[in-house]
Amino acid sequence: SLVNFYTGADSGTSTTKRLSITADGRGVSEFTARAWARVDQTGTLQSPMNHNCSSLTDNGTGDSTINFTNAIGSTLYCVVAANAAENDWGERVNPTATASASVRLQNVQEDGTFHDSSRVHCAIFMTQ
């Protein structure tokens, strides 16, 4: 079952949905991340901290996919990604493919080469 919370004008009519609580207890609104993860690409790919992430796929050096436990429902979501660089502050993480059930992230150095990082971070937001 799904519980929705609405707000409205001073007239007392609630018309704008602000928050939904899903059957599995997740709160979903335009203000909550649909998924988030800290990914360690070094050694065995792992995510020591995450929400709504079922598994990771190692696509090669500096290239990983986060698979969602609950699909986002669209590919038109916002990916906020960052990296606490290992050796070179010129590293950057880029979302390169968005699917309703996953996002692919590539960690790249300034010279264009891929690099494994122990601190790739991402959060997924969507208003619907």
Phi and psi in degrees as GROMACS dihedral restraints (atoms count N, CA, C in turn):
[ dihedral_restraints ]
;  ai    aj    ak    al  type     phi  dphi    fc
    3     4     5     6     1  -125.6    20    10
    4     5     6     7     1   132.8    20    10
    6     7     8     9     1  -113.0    20    10
    7     8     9    10     1   127.4    20    10
    9    10    11    12     1  -112.7    20    10
   10    11    12    13     1   142.2    20    10
   12    13    14    15     1  -116.0    20    10
   13    14    15    16     1   131.8    20    10
   15    16    17    18     1  -120.1    20    10
   16    17    18    19     1   156.1    20    10
   18    19    20    21     1  -124.6    20    10
   19    20    21    22     1   161.4    20    10
   21    22    23    24     1  -154.0    20    10
   22    23    24    25     1  -174.7    20    10
   24    25    26    27     1   -72.9    20    10
   25    26    27    28     1   175.1    20    10
   27    28    29    30     1   -60.7    20    10
   28    29    30    31     1   -12.7    20    10
   30    31    32    33     1   -70.0    20    10
   31    32    33    34     1   -11.6    20    10
   33    34    35    36     1    94.6    20    10
   34    35    36    37     1    -6.0    20    10
   36    37    38    39     1   -85.5    20    10
   37    38    39    40     1   119.9    20    10
   39    40    41    42     1   -93.5    20    10
   40    41    42    43     1   115.1    20    10
   42    43    44    45     1  -125.6    20    10
   43    44    45    46     1   -17.4    20    10
   45    46    47    48     1  -106.1    20    10
   46    47    48    49     1   116.9    20    10
   48    49    50    51     1   -72.8    20    10
   49    50    51    52     1   126.7    20    10
   51    52    53    54     1  -112.8    20    10
   52    53    54    55     1   -29.3    20    10
   54    55    56    57     1  -152.9    20    10
   55    56    57    58     1   139.4    20    10
   57    58    59    60     1  -124.3    20    10
   58    59    60    61     1   139.8    20    10
   60    61    62    63     1  -108.1    20    10
   61    62    63    64     1   119.2    20    10
   63    64    65    66     1   -81.8    20    10
   64    65    66    67     1   168.6    20    10
   66    67    68    69     1   -60.3    20    10
   67    68    69    70     1   -29.4    20    10
   69    70    71    72     1   -90.2    20    10
   70    71    72    73     1    10.4    20    10
   72    73    74    75     1    91.0    20    10
   73    74    75    76     1     1.7    20    10
   75    76    77    78     1   -78.4    20    10
   76    77    78    79     1   138.7    20    10
   78    79    80    81     1   -92.8    20    10
   79    80    81    82     1   128.2    20    10
   81    82    83    84     1  -126.2    20    10
   82    83    84    85     1   123.4    20    10
   84    85    86    87     1  -153.0    20    10
   85    86    87    88     1   175.7    20    10
   87    88    89    90     1   -69.4    20    10
   88    89    90    91     1    -9.0    20    10
   90    91    92    93     1  -102.6    20    10
   91    92    93    94     1    -3.0    20    10
   93    94    95    96     1  -111.1    20    10
   94    95    96    97     1   146.9    20    10
   96    97    98    99     1   -72.9    20    10
   97    98    99   100     1   132.1    20    10
   99   100   101   102     1   -71.2    20    10
  100   101   102   103     1   -30.7    20    10
  102   103   104   105     1  -158.1    20    10
  103   104   105   106     1   152.5    20    10
  105   106   107   108     1  -153.9    20    10
  106   107   108   109     1   154.1    20    10
  108   109   110   111     1  -158.9    20    10
  109   110   111   112     1   150.0    20    10
  111   112   113   114     1  -110.6    20    10
  112   113   114   115     1   122.8    20    10
  114   115   116   117     1  -115.0    20    10
  115   116   117   118     1   134.7    20    10
  117   118   119   120     1  -106.8    20    10
  118   119   120   121     1   110.0    20    10
  120   121   122   123     1   -88.5    20    10
  121   122   123   124     1    -8.0    20    10
  123   124   125   126     1   -81.9    20    10
  124   125   126   127     1   143.9    20    10
  126   127   128   129     1    62.5    20    10
  127   128   129   130     1  -132.4    20    10
  129   130   131   132     1   -79.0    20    10
  130   131   132   133     1   122.2    20    10
  132   133   134   135     1   -56.0    20    10
  133   134   135   136     1   128.8    20    10
  135   136   137   138     1  -151.4    20    10
  136   137   138   139     1   160.7    20    10
  138   139   140   141     1  -128.9    20    10
  139   140   141   142     1    96.1    20    10
  141   142   143   144     1   -67.6    20    10
  142   143   144   145     1   -21.9    20    10
  144   145   146   147     1  -140.9    20    10
  145   146   147   148     1   130.8    20    10
  147   148   149   150     1  -166.2    20    10
  148   149   150   151     1   167.7    20    10
  150   151   152   153     1  -139.0    20    10
  151   152   153   154     1   130.5    20    10
  153   154   155   156     1    63.0    20    10
  154   155   156   157     1    34.9    20    10
  156   157   158   159     1  -120.9    20    10
  157   158   159   160     1   117.7    20    10
  159   160   161   162     1   -87.6    20    10
  160   161   162   163     1   -34.0    20    10
  162   163   164   165     1  -165.1    20    10
  163   164   165   166     1   170.8    20    10
  165   166   167   168     1  -123.9    20    10
  166   167   168   169     1   148.7    20    10
  168   169   170   171     1  -120.3    20    10
  169   170   171   172     1   127.5    20    10
  171   172   173   174     1   -89.6    20    10
  172   173   174   175     1   111.3    20    10
  174   175   176   177     1   -95.6    20    10
  175   176   177   178     1     3.3    20    10
  177   178   179   180     1   130.0    20    10
  178   179   180   181     1  -176.3    20    10
  180   181   182   183     1   -56.7    20    10
  181   182   183   184     1   124.3    20    10
  183   184   185   186     1    64.8    20    10
  184   185   186   187     1    17.6    20    10
  186   187   188   189     1  -134.7    20    10
  187   188   189   190     1   111.0    20    10
  189   190   191   192     1  -140.8    20    10
  190   191   192   193     1   156.6    20    10
  192   193   194   195     1  -119.5    20    10
  193   194   195   196     1   132.8    20    10
  195   196   197   198     1   -98.8    20    10
  196   197   198   199     1   122.2    20    10
  198   199   200   201     1   -98.6    20    10
  199   200   201   202     1   132.0    20    10
  201   202   203   204     1   -86.3    20    10
  202   203   204   205     1   142.3    20    10
  204   205   206   207     1   -66.1    20    10
  205   206   207   208     1   -47.9    20    10
  207   208   209   210     1  -115.0    20    10
  208   209   210   211     1   118.3    20    10
  210   211   212   213     1   -55.6    20    10
  211   212   213   214     1   147.6    20    10
  213   214   215   216     1   -71.9    20    10
  214   215   216   217     1   -30.5    20    10
  216   217   218   219     1    98.7    20    10
  217   218   219   220     1    -3.0    20    10
  219   220   221   222     1  -162.9    20    10
  220   221   222   223     1   165.2    20    10
  222   223   224   225     1  -102.8    20    10
  223   224   225   226     1     0.7    20    10
  225   226   227   228     1   -96.7    20    10
  226   227   228   229     1    56.6    20    10
  228   229   230   231     1  -112.7    20    10
  229   230   231   232     1   165.4    20    10
  231   232   233   234     1   -96.9    20    10
  232   233   234   235     1   128.9    20    10
  234   235   236   237     1  -108.2    20    10
  235   236   237   238     1   119.9    20    10
  237   238   239   240     1  -103.4    20    10
  238   239   240   241     1   115.7    20    10
  240   241   242   243     1  -128.7    20    10
  241   242   243   244     1   145.8    20    10
  243   244   245   246     1  -152.2    20    10
  244   245   246   247     1   165.7    20    10
  246   247   248   249     1  -141.2    20    10
  247   248   249   250     1   132.7    20    10
  249   250   251   252     1   -90.5    20    10
  250   251   252   253     1    96.1    20    10
  252   253   254   255     1   -54.5    20    10
  253   254   255   256     1   143.6    20    10
  255   256   257   258     1   -75.6    20    10
  256   257   258   259     1   -55.7    20    10
  258   259   260   261     1  -125.0    20    10
  259   260   261   262     1   -28.1    20    10
  261   262   263   264     1  -131.6    20    10
  262   263   264   265     1   116.1    20    10
  264   265   266   267     1   -67.1    20    10
  265   266   267   268     1    -0.9    20    10
  267   268   269   270     1   -85.9    20    10
  268   269   270   271     1    -2.0    20    10
  270   271   272   273     1   -66.3    20    10
  271   272   273   274     1   147.5    20    10
  273   274   275   276     1  -145.1    20    10
  274   275   276   277     1   149.1    20    10
  276   277   278   279     1  -108.5    20    10
  277   278   279   280     1   133.4    20    10
  279   280   281   282     1  -123.5    20    10
  280   281   282   283     1   130.9    20    10
  282   283   284   285     1   -75.6    20    10
  283   284   285   286     1   120.7    20    10
  285   286   287   288     1  -109.2    20    10
  286   287   288   289     1   -15.6    20    10
  288   289   290   291     1  -151.7    20    10
  289   290   291   292     1   126.0    20    10
  291   292   293   294     1  -113.9    20    10
  292   293   294   295     1   127.6    20    10
  294   295   296   297     1  -125.6    20    10
  295   296   297   298     1   163.5    20    10
  297   298   299   300     1   -66.3    20    10
  298   299   300   301     1   -20.3    20    10
  300   301   302   303     1  -114.8    20    10
  301   302   303   304     1     6.4    20    10
  303   304   305   306     1  -167.2    20    10
  304   305   306   307     1   164.8    20    10
  306   307   308   309     1  -138.2    20    10
  307   308   309   310     1   137.4    20    10
  309   310   311   312     1  -102.9    20    10
  310   311   312   313     1   131.1    20    10
  312   313   314   315     1  -121.3    20    10
  313   314   315   316     1   136.1    20    10
  315   316   317   318     1  -123.3    20    10
  316   317   318   319     1   127.5    20    10
  318   319   320   321     1   -99.0    20    10
  319   320   321   322     1   119.5    20    10
  321   322   323   324     1  -126.9    20    10
  322   323   324   325     1   140.4    20    10
  324   325   326   327     1   -84.5    20    10
  325   326   327   328     1   169.8    20    10
  327   328   329   330     1   -56.0    20    10
  328   329   330   331     1   -33.3    20    10
  330   331   332   333     1   -82.5    20    10
  331   332   333   334     1     2.5    20    10
  333   334   335   336     1    93.6    20    10
  334   335   336   337     1    -3.6    20    10
  336   337   338   339     1   -84.1    20    10
  337   338   339   340     1   147.1    20    10
  339   340   341   342     1   -78.5    20    10
  340   341   342   343     1   145.2    20    10
  342   343   344   345     1  -144.0    20    10
  343   344   345   346     1   130.4    20    10
  345   346   347   348     1   -70.0    20    10
  346   347   348   349     1   138.1    20    10
  348   349   350   351     1  -128.7    20    10
  349   350   351   352     1   146.4    20    10
  351   352   353   354     1   -87.5    20    10
  352   353   354   355     1    -3.4    20    10
  354   355   356   357     1  -138.3    20    10
  355   356   357   358     1    66.8    20    10
  357   358   359   360     1   -95.8    20    10
  358   359   360   361     1   129.0    20    10
  360   361   362   363     1  -121.7    20    10
  361   362   363   364     1   142.4    20    10
  363   364   365   366     1  -152.4    20    10
  364   365   366   367     1   152.3    20    10
  366   367   368   369     1  -137.2    20    10
  367   368   369   370     1   142.9    20    10
  369   370   371   372     1  -114.7    20    10
  370   371   372   373     1   127.9    20    10
  372   373   374   375     1  -125.8    20    10
  373   374   375   376     1   144.2    20    10
  375   376   377   378     1  -159.3    20    10
  376   377   378   379     1   140.2    20    10
  378   379   380   381     1   -85.6    20    10
  379   380   381   382     1   -19.0    20    10
